[in-house]
Amino acid sequence: FQVLPRGATPPEGYSQIPLHFVYDMKHDGRHRARMVAGGHVAPEPEDSISSTVCSLSAVRTLLFLAELNDLKLTSIDIGNTYLEAKTTEKVYTVAGPEFGEDQGKIMIILQALYGLQSSGARWHEVLVDALRSMGWRNS
């Protein structure tokens, strides 16, 4: 975030969006908190790219085909992925009580967050750049 001084106005062309926290407890007892942006109220990004979620029927079809063809499935979960990507959306929020002394200040959102429309696309760009720098290429 870029925290603006108290009383400052947001930059021209920026839209305000809400933020909230999602709290969760893992099966092993660990606690997790995730900051989620209300990107659904932000204007559509100029590059108009968003990342969608796979439907349950598509997952079932994939699992069926893998079983039918005796294929081995593997997966990966990369923690904090979006935090590595910068956002291109022009959005800000007003800091809530969880931000302590910054409560009430305008905060420009610089990093991709869960909930922003282009976060998945921005993370994809970071991943592709990293793989290319290691010598990988598209096939």
N, C-alpha and C positions, 0 to 999 in steps of 0.2 A: 504494500500500500504506500501511497504518497499521502501523508497526512498534511492537510492544509491548516494554516493558523486559524485559531478561533475567530469567527466572524467573516471569514473569507467566503467568496461565492464560487460555485463550481465553474470550471472552464466552459466556454461557449461550445455547444454541440454535444455535451455529455448528458447522459440520462441517469436519473437516480433509480437504483434497484435496491430491494431489501436483501439482507443477509440473515441467515439463521443457522443455528447449530443443530446437528443431529448427533445424539448420544446413543452409544451402543455398548453392550457388554459381550465380549467374546466367550466362547465355550469354556476356555481355560481361566476365566475370571478377569482377564484384562479389560480395562475400560478404553473406549475409543470415542473421540469427538471429532466431528468433521464439519467444517464451515461450508455452507452451501449457499450459492448466490441465487437470487430469484430472477434468473436470466429470461424467464418467460415474459417478463414485462418490459424488457429492453428491446429497442428496435432491432430488426434483423441485420446482422453484420453485412458490410458492403460486399465481402467476398462470398456471402450467401452459402457458406459451407458449415454443416453441422454434423455431428456424429450421432447416429441412431442406435437404438437398443435392439438386440435380436429378439424376435418373438419366440414364445414357448413352442409353437408348432415347428418353427425352423430348427430349434435345438432337438426336438424329438425326431425330426426327419434325419438330421445329421447323425444322431445316435443310432437310429435304425439302420441307416446305410453303412455305418462303421461296423455294426454287429453283423449285418448281412454279408459284408465283404471281408470279415475277419481282420479289420484294421485296428491298430492301437491308437488311442487318442491320448494326447497330452495337453496340458494347459499351463499358463503362467499368469501370475498376478503380480503386477509391479506396484509397490506401495508408493503413495504420494506422487503419482505420475504427473498430474496436472501442474504441480508446483514447479516443475522444471520448465514450463512453457510460459511465454509472455502472451497476454491477451491483446487482441487488436480491436476489441470492442471499446467504445468510449463510454464507460460507465463509472459511477461513483456510488458510495453509500454514506450514510450518516452513522458514525460510530455509536454503538449501544453501550450499556453499562459494563459489558464484558471487556471493554477496551480501557477501563480505568480512567485515568486522568484525561484521556482523549475523547471521552464520551461527549457527543454532540458535535464533534468536528467532522468536516467533510473529508472523506478518504477516497482518493482515486484508486481504482482497482487496476493493478499492473500485471498481476499473475493470473493465469487461467485458473478458474475455480470450478468445482462441481456446480452445475446448474447454468453456467454461461453457454450460450448457443454454439460458440466456436471452440470451446475448450478441447474437445476431442480432436478436431482438425489441427489445432496448434500443437498438441502433444504428438500427433502423427508426424508433423514437420520436424520436431525435435528428434524423434526416434529415427526418421529417415536420414537426417543430417549426421547423426551419430554413427549409424551403420555405414554410411558412405565414407565417413572419415576413417573407418576401420578397414576399408577396402571392399566392402560388400557392394553389389550392384544389382539392379533389377534384372530379372531374367525374362 
